[in-house]
Amino acid sequence: MNDTGSANPLEQSTEELYLKIAELERTVKKQAREISRLTQFVEVERTFTTAKINQQIAKNMELRERDRYLKQLLKNSNDVIICVDRYRRIAFYSDSFFIASNKPVENISGETVADAFSRIDKNHLIPHVQAILENFVQGGTFPGNYYITDPITQLKYEMTATSLMQEGNKFEGAIIFFHDITEIEAARESAIAASRAKSSFLSNMSHEMRTPMNAIIGMTSIGKTAADLNRKNYAFSKIEDASIHLLGVINDDLDMSKIEANKLELSPVEADLERVLQKVLDVSSFKIGEKCQHLSVSIGHDVPLGIIVDTQRLSQVLVNLLSNAVKFTPDGGSISIGIVKVSEDEDGCELSFSVTDTGIGISAEQKIRLFNSFEQAEGSTSRRFGGTGLGLAISKRIVELMRGEITIDSVLGSGSTFRFTIKTKTCDYVAPPSEIPKDLRILAVDDDPDTLYQIQYLLGMSGLKCDIATSGREALEKIDRDGAYGIYLVDRKMPEMDGITLAGIIRSRSDRNAVIIMISAYEWAEIEAEARAVGISDFIPKPLFQFSLIESIQNVLKDHAPGASYTFHDGDFKDKTILLAEDVEINREIVIALLEPTGATIVSAENGIEAVEAFTRNPNKFDMIFMDVQMPEMDGFEATRKIRSLPLVNAKKIPIVAMTANVFREDIESCIAAGMNGHIGKPIDINEVISIMEQFFARN
């Protein structure tokens, strides 16, 4: 029989078991949650570790890349870079440390500054570097830039340094830089020299301009107040000389500006080399005669006289060189011009020109800067002799444009020879037309054998024969023995008996109608009165050229009449009417006054509109138009185009010549493009005006 009040042991065991199972399940779930949390933590830690490792790898790669770039920097740096550690030993360095000294690159890491620098011959830098390091050790700063020149390589460096300090201001090392400033320093010195040269040039230019301006103003005042005609003429001659000099200064300045702007160009034309030389000599003959200098010209027999060249620029070079020779050669000295052919091929020929003098010469040091712009051989040159210092620089550029070069051979105190070459094409040389009878008897009288030989050679080129005499006495003996000659070529200055005396005797003893031509190195104006008094027919300046001899003989044969002497004239245009278009009153007055002796009738117009109207009203009245370019209301270009477009016969054929201060090549080309036939530059050269009038009137 069971006891109802007592518990069933089996039921208790089962209940406890369930409780334990439940507790175990809770424990398992708790542990599972812990395991899950730990698993997540481990995963996060693994991810973090991986990221950290990757970051370190990237950082290491970046460091290696930076190290590579640093090595490349040190290897290729033009600057010398040195890093030293706390023990004053080399930590790293740039390869230029060795390259600058032409030494092979070595490993000097760990060496002291003294050892490293002494190995490559830089002992002179050791005291500077050590002083900087000791200053840094003491907590100092770099005191400033050092400028050092390497005595071996001659390289110039700017030296700077930076200290590397730890906390507590403890010296850890330093970086030292040597920056190569050789080119910068050379450029700086060049700029300083150029600035100094230009300052000197401006000073000289100011002097060169003010001096003739002072003469012009002063002589103008003297001329206005002078009562005596000779005194006025003296003032006018000085004003003319000063004006020509001032114009030369201005032209040099303008040419130099075109050269610096690379705008200087050539305008080649067919030319007669002899006539180019004659124009050059015409410019300098007065000064040569004034200083009693002897000038000779030699042209090689194989030199082509017909060439294609910019005659203006070739003349400019020759005038510059000849003017310098005259300027720097003392009174009574000698100057010679020589021309030879260097080579010739299908493209043309190379000619060599030389100008030799017995002047003051040039030292080797002065030669170096002789062709530089704004410089002369020495600073006192302009003060002693005048000049802007641009002539030779301009000449050098012109010669280079002509595919040649210019050089100088000189010894101080022993004269100079300037030589320049040009490459040019040749053209058919038209010899002076000779209507001189081949049997004409000619006698040349000169005490210089070279001149007599030259006369015979030049006349022989035209098939003419010439007898010679070395003195007046010998000439008279020939005339007495062989009879009178058709032409006498007589030198002005000879010993015992001069040319004028000889001419008078020839006329009185031989033939009162004798045709006598005076040859002289002196200006015709000096002897004209005496020469005319004895009936001398013409004048030929030395040096002699074939064309001048032939033309002179032809002229005297054509114009000479028995009992009369040759009449010298500067153009006879009494039957011609000129239309002058010029807006400036004083310029109109100048042209009218200059042309007054020619007898031409001048009709003035003050602008392009008036010029067109005057021509339209009476087109057959005018034989030539001188046209200014810059005028108000209508300029010369437009006026020319309007005249050319008129339905009138004379509008198409009348010569229109620009008369303007615009003288550059593009200005001349613009005038031709507008329909003009020629160009005359201002200030006006009356000889050029008469020459161009004769040219067009003869053509018409």
C-alpha positions in Angstrom: 0.0 0.0 0.0 1.4 3.4 -1.1 1.8 6.3 1.1 -0.1 9.2 -0.6 1.8 11.9 1.2 5.2 11.0 0.0 6.8 12.1 -3.5 7.5 9.7 -6.3 11.3 9.4 -6.6 11.1 8.8 -10.3 9.2 11.9 -11.0 11.7 13.9 -9.0 14.6 12.6 -11.0 12.9 13.3 -14.3 12.1 16.9 -13.3 15.6 17.5 -12.1 16.9 16.1 -15.3 14.7 18.4 -17.4 16.0 21.3 -15.3 19.5 20.4 -15.9 18.9 19.9 -19.6 17.3 23.3 -19.7 20.3 24.8 -17.9 22.7 23.0 -20.2 20.8 24.4 -23.2 21.0 27.9 -21.8 24.7 27.3 -21.2 25.2 26.0 -24.7 23.4 28.9 -26.2 25.4 31.3 -24.1 28.6 29.7 -25.2 27.4 29.6 -28.8 26.8 33.4 -28.6 30.3 33.8 -27.0 31.8 31.7 -29.7 30.0 33.8 -32.4 31.2 37.0 -30.7 34.8 35.7 -30.5 34.6 34.5 -34.1 33.5 38.0 -35.2 36.2 39.6 -33.2 38.8 37.2 -34.7 37.5 38.0 -38.2 37.7 41.8 -37.5 41.1 41.4 -36.0 42.2 39.4 -39.1 40.8 42.0 -41.4 42.5 44.8 -39.5 45.8 42.9 -39.4 45.6 42.3 -43.1 44.8 46.0 -43.8 47.7 47.0 -41.6 50.1 44.6 -43.4 48.9 46.0 -46.7 49.3 49.5 -45.5 52.8 48.8 -44.4 53.6 47.1 -47.7 52.2 50.2 -49.6 54.2 52.4 -47.3 57.3 50.5 -47.9 56.7 50.6 -51.6 56.2 54.4 -51.4 59.4 54.7 -49.4 61.3 52.7 -51.9 59.7 54.8 -54.7 60.7 58.0 -52.9 64.1 56.6 -52.4 64.4 55.9 -56.1 63.2 59.4 -57.0 65.7 60.9 -54.4 68.5 58.9 -55.9 67.5 60.0 -59.4 67.3 63.6 -58.1 70.8 63.3 -56.6 72.1 61.6 -59.7 70.7 64.1 -62.2 70.8 67.3 -60.2 72.9 70.1 -61.7 73.5 71.4 -58.2 76.0 69.8 -55.9 74.1 68.4 -52.9 75.9 67.0 -49.8 74.2 65.7 -46.6 76.4 65.1 -43.5 75.5 63.4 -40.3 76.2 64.5 -36.7 79.7 63.2 -37.0 80.5 65.4 -40.0 80.5 62.4 -42.3 79.0 62.2 -45.8 75.5 60.6 -45.5 74.5 61.1 -49.1 75.5 63.2 -52.1 74.6 64.1 -55.7 76.7 62.7 -58.6 77.4 66.2 -59.8 79.7 66.4 -56.8 82.1 64.4 -59.0 80.8 65.4 -62.5 81.5 69.1 -61.9 85.1 68.2 -61.4 85.3 65.7 -64.3 85.9 62.8 -61.8 84.4 59.3 -61.9 81.5 58.8 -59.4 82.7 57.0 -56.3 81.2 55.9 -53.1 82.2 58.4 -50.4 79.4 57.6 -47.9 80.8 57.6 -44.4 83.9 59.7 -45.3 84.6 62.9 -43.5 84.1 66.2 -45.4 87.8 66.9 -45.5 88.6 63.4 -46.9 85.8 63.5 -49.5 86.6 67.0 -50.7 90.3 66.5 -50.9 89.8 63.4 -53.1 88.4 65.5 -55.9 90.6 68.6 -55.6 88.2 70.8 -53.7 90.4 71.6 -50.8 89.5 75.3 -51.2 86.0 74.5 -50.1 86.9 72.6 -46.9 87.3 75.7 -44.7 83.9 77.1 -45.8 82.1 73.8 -45.2 83.7 73.1 -41.8 83.0 76.7 -40.7 79.3 76.2 -41.5 79.1 72.8 -39.7 80.8 74.1 -36.6 78.4 77.1 -36.6 75.4 74.7 -36.8 76.8 72.5 -33.9 76.8 75.6 -31.8 73.2 76.2 -32.6 73.9 79.0 -35.1 72.2 79.7 -38.5 73.7 79.9 -41.9 75.1 83.5 -42.0 74.4 84.2 -45.7 75.2 83.1 -49.3 78.8 82.4 -50.3 79.8 83.0 -53.9 82.7 80.7 -54.8 84.6 80.1 -58.1 86.1 76.7 -58.6 89.8 77.4 -59.5 90.0 74.2 -61.5 86.8 74.2 -63.5 86.2 77.9 -63.4 82.6 77.2 -62.5 80.9 79.7 -60.2 78.7 78.5 -57.3 76.3 80.0 -54.9 76.7 78.1 -51.6 73.8 77.7 -49.1 73.2 75.3 -46.2 70.4 74.1 -43.8 71.0 72.4 -40.4 69.1 69.3 -39.2 68.3 69.7 -35.5 66.7 67.3 -33.0 64.6 68.3 -30.0 66.6 70.3 -27.5 68.4 72.0 -30.4 70.8 69.1 -30.8 72.8 69.0 -34.0 71.8 66.0 -36.1 73.3 66.9 -39.5 73.3 69.4 -42.3 72.4 69.7 -46.0 74.8 71.8 -48.1 74.0 73.1 -51.7 76.4 74.4 -54.3 74.2 76.0 -57.0 75.9 76.5 -60.4 75.5 80.1 -61.3 78.1 80.2 -64.1 75.6 80.9 -66.9 73.6 83.2 -64.8 76.7 85.2 -63.8 77.8 85.3 -67.5 74.4 86.6 -68.5 74.5 89.1 -65.7 77.9 90.4 -66.7 76.8 90.5 -70.3 73.7 92.4 -69.4 75.8 94.8 -67.4 78.2 95.2 -70.2 75.4 95.8 -72.7 73.8 98.3 -70.4 77.1 100.1 -70.0 77.7 100.0 -73.8 74.2 101.4 -74.5 74.6 104.1 -71.9 77.9 105.0 -73.5 76.3 104.9 -76.9 73.4 107.2 -75.8 76.0 109.6 -74.4 77.9 109.5 -77.7 74.7 109.7 -79.7 73.6 112.7 -77.7 77.0 114.3 -78.3 76.9 113.4 -82.0 73.5 115.0 -82.5 73.9 118.0 -80.3 77.2 119.0 -81.9 75.9 119.5 -85.4 72.6 120.9 -84.1 74.7 123.5 -82.2 76.6 124.3 -85.4 73.3 124.6 -87.4 71.7 126.9 -84.8 74.8 128.9 -84.3 75.7 129.3 -87.9 72.1 130.2 -88.7 72.3 133.1 -86.3 75.6 134.2 -87.8 74.2 134.0 -91.3 71.1 136.0 -90.4 73.1 138.9 -88.9 76.1 138.8 -91.3 76.3 141.8 -93.7 79.1 140.4 -95.8 78.1 137.9 -98.5 81.2 135.8 -98.0 80.4 135.5 -94.3 76.9 134.3 -95.1 78.2 131.8 -97.6 80.7 130.5 -95.0 77.8 130.1 -92.5 75.7 128.3 -95.1 78.6 125.9 -95.9 79.0 125.0 -92.3 75.2 124.5 -91.9 75.4 122.1 -94.9 78.3 120.2 -93.4 76.6 119.9 -90.0 73.3 118.8 -91.6 74.9 116.1 -93.6 76.7 114.8 -90.5 73.4 114.9 -88.5 71.6 113.0 -91.3 74.4 110.3 -91.2 73.9 109.9 -87.4 70.1 109.5 -87.8 70.5 107.0 -90.7 72.9 104.9 -88.6 70.4 104.9 -85.7 67.5 103.9 -87.9 69.5 101.1 -89.6 70.5 99.7 -86.2 66.9 99.7 -85.1 66.0 97.7 -88.3 68.8 95.3 -87.6 67.7 94.7 -84.0 64.1 94.1 -85.2 65.5 91.8 -87.9 63.9 94.0 -90.6 67.0 94.9 -92.6 66.5 93.5 -96.1 68.3 93.7 -99.5 67.0 95.0 -102.8 69.4 93.5 -105.5 69.5 95.2 -108.9 71.7 95.0 -112.0 74.6 97.3 -111.4 77.9 98.6 -112.8 80.5 98.0 -110.2 82.7 101.0 -111.4 79.7 103.4 -111.0 79.0 102.1 -107.5 82.7 102.8 -106.6 82.5 106.2 -108.1 79.5 107.2 -106.0 81.4 105.9 -102.9 84.4 108.0 -103.8 82.3 111.1 -104.5 81.1 110.9 -100.8 84.6 110.8 -99.4 86.7 112.7 -101.9 86.3 116.1 -100.2 87.7 114.8 -96.8 90.5 112.9 -98.6 91.5 116.1 -100.4 91.2 118.1 -97.3 93.7 115.8 -95.5 96.0 115.5 -98.6 95.7 111.7 -98.5 96.6 109.5 -101.4 93.8 107.2 -102.6 94.2 104.3 -105.0 91.7 101.8 -106.4 92.7 98.4 -107.8 90.2 96.1 -109.6 91.3 92.7 -110.6 91.2 92.1 -114.4 88.9 89.1 -113.9 86.4 90.9 -111.6 83.0 91.1 -113.4 81.9 94.7 -113.7 78.3 93.7 -114.2 76.8 92.3 -110.9 73.4 91.9 -109.3 73.6 93.6 -105.9 71.9 96.0 -103.5 73.9 99.0 -104.6 72.8 101.2 -101.7 73.9 98.7 -99.1 77.1 97.8 -100.8 77.9 101.5 -101.1 77.0 101.9 -97.4 79.6 99.3 -96.3 82.3 100.8 -98.5 81.5 104.3 -97.4 81.7 103.2 -93.7 85.0 101.5 -94.2 86.5 104.3 -96.4 85.2 107.0 -93.9 86.9 105.2 -91.0 90.1 104.9 -93.0 90.1 108.7 -93.8 89.1 109.5 -90.2 91.9 107.4 -88.6 94.6 108.1 -91.1 96.8 111.2 -90.5 97.2 114.0 -93.1 99.3 112.8 -96.1 98.6 109.1 -95.4 97.6 106.5 -98.0 94.4 104.6 -98.5 93.8 101.9 -101.0 90.7 100.0 -102.1 91.1 96.6 -103.7 88.6 94.2 -105.4 89.5 90.7 -106.4 87.5 87.7 -107.5 87.8 84.8 -105.0 85.8 82.1 -106.9 83.1 81.6 -109.5 80.6 78.9 -110.3 77.2 78.5 -111.9 75.5 80.3 -109.0 77.6 83.5 -109.4 80.9 84.6 -107.9 82.5 85.6 -104.6 84.2 89.0 -104.6 86.6 90.2 -101.9 86.8 93.9 -101.1 89.6 95.4 -99.0 90.2 98.9 -97.6 93.7 99.5 -96.4 95.1 102.5 -94.6 98.3 103.8 -93.0 96.4 105.0 -89.9 96.6 104.5 -86.2 95.8 100.8 -86.3 93.8 98.7 -83.8 95.1 96.5 -80.9 94.2 92.9 -80.5 92.0 93.7 -77.5 90.1 96.4 -79.4 89.5 94.0 -82.4 87.3 91.7 -80.1 84.6 94.3 -79.7 85.1 96.2 -82.9 82.0 94.9 -84.6 79.7 95.0 -81.5 76.7 97.3 -81.6 77.1 100.6 -79.7 80.8 100.1 -79.2 84.0 101.6 -80.7 87.5 100.4 -80.4 88.0 102.4 -77.3 85.8 104.7 -75.2 87.7 107.9 -76.2 87.3 107.2 -80.0 84.1 109.1 -80.3 85.5 112.0 -78.4 88.6 112.2 -80.5 87.2 111.3 -83.9 83.4 111.4 -83.7 81.0 108.7 -84.7 78.2 106.7 -83.1 80.0 103.3 -83.0 77.3 101.7 -85.2 78.9 101.8 -88.6 80.9 98.6 -88.4 78.0 96.7 -86.7 75.7 97.8 -89.5 78.3 96.9 -92.1 78.8 93.4 -90.6 75.1 92.7 -90.8 74.8 93.9 -94.4 77.8 91.7 -95.4 76.2 88.7 -93.7 73.0 89.3 -95.6 75.1 89.3 -98.8 76.4 85.8 -97.7 79.8 87.0 -96.8 82.0 87.9 -93.8 84.0 90.9 -92.7 87.4 90.7 -91.0 90.2 93.1 -89.9 94.0 92.7 -90.0 95.6 95.5 -88.0 98.6 96.3 -85.7 98.4 99.2 -83.4 100.2 102.1 -84.9 100.7 100.4 -88.3 97.5 100.8 -90.1 94.6 98.5 -90.8 93.1 96.4 -93.6 89.3 95.7 -93.5 88.2 92.9 -95.8 84.8 91.7 -96.6 83.4 89.2 -99.1 80.0 89.1 -100.9 78.4 86.4 -103.0 76.7 87.8 -106.0 75.3 86.9 -109.4 76.7 88.4 -112.5 74.9 90.2 -115.3 75.9 91.3 -118.8 78.2 94.3 -118.4 77.3 97.0 -120.9 80.5 98.9 -121.7 80.3 102.6 -122.1 79.1 103.3 -125.7 82.1 104.6 -127.5 81.7 106.9 -130.5 85.4 107.9 -130.2 87.4 107.6 -133.4 89.9 104.8 -133.0 92.6 106.9 -134.6 92.1 109.8 -132.1 95.5 110.8 -130.8 95.5 111.0 -126.9 98.3 112.1 -124.7 98.2 111.4 -120.9 100.5 113.5 -118.6 101.1 112.5 -115.0 104.1 112.1 -112.8 102.7 108.8 -111.3 103.6 105.8 -113.5 100.8 103.7 -112.0 98.2 106.3 -113.1 99.6 106.4 -116.7 99.5 102.6 -116.8 95.9 102.6 -115.6 94.9 105.2 -118.2 96.4 103.2 -121.0 94.8 100.0 -119.8 91.3 101.6 -119.4 91.4 103.2 -122.8 92.8 100.1 -124.3 89.7 98.2 -123.1 87.7 100.4 -125.6 90.2 100.0 -128.4 91.9 103.4 -127.9 95.6 104.1 -127.9 97.3 106.6 -125.6 100.7 108.1 -125.5 102.1 109.1 -122.1 104.4 111.7 -120.6 105.7 111.8 -117.0 106.1 115.6 -116.8 104.9 118.8 -118.5 108.3 119.3 -120.1 108.2 115.8 -121.6 104.7 116.4 -122.9 105.7 119.7 -124.6 108.7 117.9 -126.2 106.3 115.2 -127.6 104.0 117.8 -129.0 106.8 119.7 -130.6 108.2 116.5 -132.1 105.1 114.6 -133.1 102.5 117.3 -133.5 99.3 118.3 -131.6 97.0 115.6 -130.0 93.2 115.4 -130.2 92.8 115.0 -126.5 95.1 115.8 -123.5 94.6 114.2 -120.2 96.6 116.3 -117.7 97.2 115.7 -114.0 96.5 118.7 -111.8 99.5 118.4 -109.5 103.0 117.7 -110.9 106.5 118.8 -109.9 108.1 121.7 -111.8 105.0 122.4 -114.0 101.5 121.8 -112.8 98.6 120.8 -115.0 97.0 124.3 -115.3 100.3 125.8 -116.4 100.8 123.0 -118.9 97.3 123.5 -120.3 98.0 127.2 -120.8 101.2 126.5 -122.6 99.6 123.9 -124.8 96.9 126.3 -125.9 99.4 129.1 -126.6 102.1 127.0 -128.4 100.2 124.2 -130.0 96.5 124.5 -130.6 94.3 127.3 -129.2 91.3 125.0 -129.6 93.0 122.0 -127.9 90.7 119.7 -125.9 92.2 119.4 -122.5 90.7 117.3 -119.6 92.0 117.8 -116.1 92.7 114.8 -113.9 92.9 115.4 -110.2 92.4 113.9 -106.8 91.3 117.3 -105.5 87.9 118.8 -105.6 86.9 120.6 -108.9 85.6 123.6 -107.0 89.2 124.3 -105.7 90.6 124.7 -109.2 87.6 125.5 -111.4 88.2 129.2 -111.8 91.9 128.7 -112.9 91.0 125.7 -115.1 88.3 127.7 -117.0 90.6 130.6 -117.4 93.0 128.5 -119.5 90.2 126.7 -121.4 90.2 123.3 -119.7 87.2 121.4 -121.2 86.3 118.9 -118.5 87.4 117.4 -115.1 87.8 113.7 -114.1 88.4 112.9 -110.4 90.9 110.3 -109.3 90.8 107.3 -109.0 90.0 106.7 -112.6 87.4 104.3 -114.1 86.8 103.2 -117.7 83.3 104.7 -117.8 84.4 108.1 -116.5 87.2 108.4 -119.0 85.1 107.3 -122.0 82.1 109.5 -121.1 84.3 112.6 -120.5 86.1 112.2 -123.9 82.8 111.7 -125.7 81.3 114.7 -124.0 84.1 117.1 -124.8 84.3 115.8 -128.4 80.5 116.4 -128.8 80.3 119.8 -126.9 83.6 121.3 -127.8 83.6 124.0 -130.5 86.5 125.9 -132.0 87.4 128.9 -129.9 85.1 127.9 -127.0 85.5 125.8 -123.9 83.2 123.2 -122.4 80.3 124.6 -120.4 79.7 123.0 -117.0 76.0 122.8 -116.1 73.7 121.1 -113.6 70.7 120.4 -115.9 68.7 122.6 -118.3 65.0 122.1 -118.1 63.6 125.4 -119.3 60.9 123.8 -121.4 59.7 121.5 -118.6 56.9 122.0 -116.1 56.9 120.1 -112.8 53.9 119.6 -110.5 55.1 119.6 -106.9 52.7 118.0 -104.3 54.0 119.0 -100.9 52.0 120.1 -97.8 54.9 121.7 -95.9 55.6 125.2 -97.1 59.3 125.2 -96.3 59.8 121.9 -98.2 58.1 123.5 -101.2 60.4 126.5 -100.9 63.5 124.3 -100.8 62.5 122.3 -103.9 61.6 125.4 -105.9 64.9 127.1 -104.9 67.0 124.1 -105.7 65.4 123.6 -109.1 65.4 127.4 -110.0 68.8 127.2 -111.7 67.5 124.5 -114.1 64.9 126.8 -115.5 62.0 124.4 -114.9 58.6 125.8 -114.2 57.2 124.6 -110.8 53.5 124.4 -110.0 52.7 123.7 -106.3 49.9 121.7 -104.7 49.4 121.5 -100.9 47.8 118.1 -100.8 46.8 115.1 -102.9 43.4 116.6 -103.8 44.9 119.8 -105.2 47.5 117.7 -107.1 44.8 115.5 -108.7 42.7 118.6 -109.6 45.7 120.5 -111.1 46.6 117.6 -113.3 43.0 116.9 -114.3 42.5 120.6 -115.4 45.5 120.6 -117.7 47.0 117.1 -118.1 49.3 118.0 -121.0 50.9 120.9 -119.1 53.0 118.8 -116.8 56.1 116.7 -117.7 56.7 115.2 -114.2 55.1 115.1 -110.8 57.1 115.1 -107.5 54.7 113.6 -105.0 55.0 113.7 -101.2 53.6 110.6 -99.5 52.3 111.9 -96.2 49.8 114.8 -96.8 46.5 115.8 -95.2 43.1 115.2 -96.8 44.6 112.8 -99.5 48.0 111.2 -99.2 50.5 110.7 -102.1 49.5 107.0 -102.6 45.8 107.8 -103.1 46.6 110.8 -105.3 48.9 108.7 -107.5 46.2 106.0 -107.9 43.6 108.5 -108.8 45.8 110.2 -111.5 46.7 106.8 -113.0 43.0 105.9 -113.1 42.0 109.0 -115.1 40.9 108.4 -118.7 43.7 110.6 -120.0 46.7 109.6 -122.1 49.3 111.5 -120.1 47.8 110.1 -116.8 49.3 106.7 -117.7 52.7 107.8 -118.9 53.7 110.9 -116.9 56.6 110.2 -114.5 55.5 110.4 -110.8 58.4 110.4 -108.4 57.9 110.0 -104.6 59.7 112.8 -102.7 59.5 111.6 -99.1 61.3 111.1 -95.8 60.1 107.4 -95.8 63.2 105.7 -97.2 63.0 102.1 -96.1 62.7 99.3 -98.6 59.0 98.7 -97.8 58.4 102.4 -98.3 59.9 102.4 -101.7 58.0 99.2 -102.7 54.7 100.9 -101.5 55.4 103.8 -103.8 56.1 101.6 -106.8 53.0 99.5 -106.0 50.9 102.7 -105.9 51.9 103.5 -109.5 54.9 105.8 -108.9 58.0 105.5 -111.1 60.8 106.4 -108.7 61.7 107.5 -105.2 63.8 110.4 -103.8 64.5 110.5 -100.1 64.5 113.5 -97.9 66.6 115.5 -97.1 66.8 116.2 -100.8 70.0 115.7 -102.8 69.8 118.1 -105.7 72.2 115.9 -107.8 69.8 113.0 -107.3 66.8 115.1 -108.3 68.6 116.4 -111.5 69.8 112.8 -112.3 66.3 111.4 -112.1 64.8 114.3 -114.1 67.4 113.7 -116.9 66.7 110.0 -116.8 62.9 110.3 -117.3 63.1 113.3 -119.7 65.6 111.5 -121.9 63.4 108.4 -121.9 60.3 110.4 -123.0 
